[in-house]
């Protein structure tokens, strides 16, 4: 009797491990920035420098480590490092240098247990339904990330932020039994084929494009610029949202934490809808238009953020829901678009360039916004710059040429 296709169990398992390794720490770290500023006696720029500095120092990790080891092993090691970093953030006393050191530990953990190994696993298990499977995978980030936000608010209110960070660190380690007991790197590991097919799919005859060919291709540059602008803008909003609220009238610690926690939860919940919808639409409609719409929606929410005040809390909900929906699709569309435009065999090389560049934008643009806040006298001018950059990203995707019909 033929064994049922195990791929959807892989999606369910990676749904959880991806949420734990990425959603829990990434989307909740900004909730601690104002506490770090106070306890370390540091500026806004000092605190937001941690992630971008670590991103530069760890760019070597992906190209030198990811292709050498099993994705399962990478997730185990990476979540261990993430746990160490989160617990360290809660125990670092008043040392800014130690703060930066823990960001390096966290970023190594992020690279080797976050998007890359999970994307690799799902890509091995699915071909025809890769967009749908990838969309479900990314929902885990929103679900587990929002669960972490509930914990942060509860533990910070009941105890302090140190306890909240420690619990988040331990929570990440829940990925270990799932990886060890349920996840398999490839369908061939248990005698199956992608999508549950009766025979293994024939390998494509199209050779991978060289780095030179990609760099000389202007659609590649449009995808690179478009994704850089959009991911950088999303990073700026996520990193600065709580500080924006504080500047706009949420002055009491509990009040600003409640506003930021509510927004973060709504963003993560609405991102679930964005990921599921776009995963389905990307399998049905031209990816260029799906990607442009997602990028434009994300950009259009930034003016709403600037109008959120304690007197206009309805705008908090409107901003968070719309921003989350657009944000949810942005990250997962990049590898899908790379495969669509350059061929599945060129995805590895395309993403080897795009992912590091996007990481720089994701981390350094929020740091630049910290300085823009000072230079322009507040977040109105700084977030206007973010809006312009986000719109440039949408325009770059709109400029992608029409895809040529595939040969029969």
Protein Blocks (a to p, Z undefined) as FASTA:
>chain_A
ZZddfklmmmmmmmmmmmmmmmmmmmmmmmmmmmmmmmnopafklmmmmmmmmmmmmmmm
mmmmmmmpcfklmmmmmmmmmmmmmmmmmmnojafklmmmmmmmmmmmmmmmmmmmmmmm
mmmmpmklmmmmmmmmmmmmmmmmmmmmmmmmmmmmmmmmklmmmmmmmmmmmmmmmmmm
mpcfbfklnopaehhiabdcdddfbdcddfklmmmpmklmmmmmmmmmmmmmmmmmmmmm
mmmmmmnopabfklmmmmmmmmmmmmmmmmmmmmmmmmmmmmmmcfklmmmmmmmmmmmm
mmmmmmgcfklmmlmmmmmmmmmmmmmmmmmmmmmmmmmmnojklmmmmmmmmmmmmmmm
mmmmmmmmmmmmmmnopaklmmmmmmmmmmmmmmmmmmpccdddddZZ
